[in-house]
Amino acid sequence: VISVSSTDTLIDAINTANTTPDTIQFTANITLNKPLPAITNTYTIDGDDGTAWTLDGASTYRGFIILGSGNGPTIQDLKIQNAKALGGTGGTTSNQEGGAGGGGLGAGGAIYVGDSASVTLSKITYDLNNATGGTGGTLAGALAASGGSGGGGLGGRSEEHTSELQSHSFISYAVFCLKKKK
């Protein structure tokens, strides 16, 4: 068991468990001050050591990212709040007929699950998580204009949710995004 009580100890624990799977145990509320690495292996993240703990994205950082073929971590007994996924800024062009690029999709504020990965969730509470599309790109030159904004926050909701979800289910893009298996 790897005990975590800060952003840095959580980052270290994820990096360790990605190599050698082990249970990550929250022992305090954690407010992120930098992005977390992707979860790329199968292990458990437990938010309750007798006290129910919270992962707070500080309205700046995404919660968990789960990537990799066949990976199926379990996240349990944890509140994920104020997590934010922000889509990238659209491209810039000087070709006034081609237009500028639209901003990128913001998906999976609390949890993002990539292709061929899965997640099991048990007793998770989501509160005030957000997914926002990136701003549109700009058109340089004499006739400068802006591109469209990204398609972020699809189905996004900011109210509190409590879930006993199992893999491949979702509440909204603002909570988390599951990519469809091909």
N, C-alpha and C positions, 0 to 999 in steps of 0.2 A: 504494500500500500504506500502510495506517495501522497503525503499531506501537502495541501496548498493553502496559502493565506494571502497571496498578493499576485499581481499580474506577472511578475518575474518568476515566482515559484510555479505558477500555472503554465507559463511558457516552457520552463524547464521540464515540468512533468509531462506535458504533451510531447515534447521532443524525445524524452526518454521512453515513454510508452509507445511512441510510433516505432521505435526500434525493438524494445522488449516490453510486450504488453503487460500492464499492471493496472490495478485500480487507482484512480486519482480521487482522493478524498478531500473535499472542501472542509476547512476548519475555521473559516471566517468568511464574511462578505468580501467580495473582490470587485473593485471598480477598476475597469481597464484604463491604462494610460498609454497603451500601444496595441497594435493588432496581435491577435493570437495566430500561431502557425496552424496549418491545416491538420486535421486528424486523419491519419493515413493507415490505421491499423484497427483491430477489433479489441476494445477494452471498455471498462466501465468508468464513467465519471459520476461520482456520487456527491450530491449536495447536502447530505444530511448525516452528520456524525452524532446525532442526538439533538442538534439544533438545525433548523432549516436555514440554509444559506442562500445568498443571492449573488448572481453574476450581473454586474451593471456595466453596460457599454458606454456610459458617460455621454450618451447622445452623440457619440462620435465613432465608436468602433462596433463592428459586427460581433455577434456572439461566436458560435462555433461554425467552422467550415469542415465538412466531411468529404473527402475525396478518395478515389482509388477503387479499383475493381475488387469486389468481394468484401470490402471493409464494412463491418456492421457494428459500430460501437453502441453502447447503451448509455443514455444520459437519464439520470433518475433523481428524484427528490430535490429539485433545484428551481429557483425562481430566476428567470432571465428577463431583465428589464432594461429599458433605455438603450437597446442595441440598435445600430444603424448601418444599413448597407447603402452606399452611395454609388450610383453609376458614374462611369467616366465621362469626361467632357468630350463633346463632339469635335471632329476635325475642322481644320481651317483650310480654306481654298482661296486662290486668287482667280479661279475660273468662275466668272460671274454667271455663266449659263449652267454650270454644274451644281451650284449651291453648296452650302456647308453641310457637314455631317451632323446628324442628330446625336444627342447624348445617349450614353449607354444605359442599359437596364440596371436598376438597383434591385436586387432580389435576395431574400433570405436575411432579414435583419437579425433575428435571433439565431437561426440555424440555416445554413445552406448545405444541401446534400447534392453532390455532383453525380454525374453519370456512373452507373454501375456500383454505386455505394448505397448503403441503406443505414437506417438508424432505428433503434428501439427507444421510445420515450415512455417514461413512467413517472407520474406525479410531477409534471412540469407545469409551472405557472409562468405565463407570458404577460408582461405589462409594459405598455408604451414603447414597443419596438417599432421600427420604421424602415421602410425601403423607399428610396428616392431616386428617380432617374437623374442622370447627369444633364448638365446644361448643354444646349445646342452649340455647335461650333460657329465660327464667324467667317464671314466672307470678306476677304481683304480687298482693298482697292477703292476706286472712286465711288462705286455703288455698294458699299459695305452693308451687309444685312446679317441676320442671325439665322442659324439652322434651327430645327425643331428640338424641343427638349426630349429627353429619353423617356421610355415607357416604364418608369419605376413605380413601385408601390402597388402593383396590380392586386386588387382585392385587399389592399392594406387596411388594417384596423388598428386603433390605438387603445382599445379597451382591454381590460384584463381577461385572460383566458387561463383556465386550468385544464390540463389534459391528461388522459390516460392512453394516449395514442400509441399505436404500434407502427412498425416501419411502413413507409410508402403512403402515409396519410398526411394531410396538412390542413391548417386553419386558414392561413392567408400568406401571401408573399411577404408581408411585413413581418410576420412571425418567422416563417422559414420557407425555403424554396426547395422542392424536390424535383430534380430533373428526371424526365421519363427515360427508362431504360430503352435502349435501341434493340 
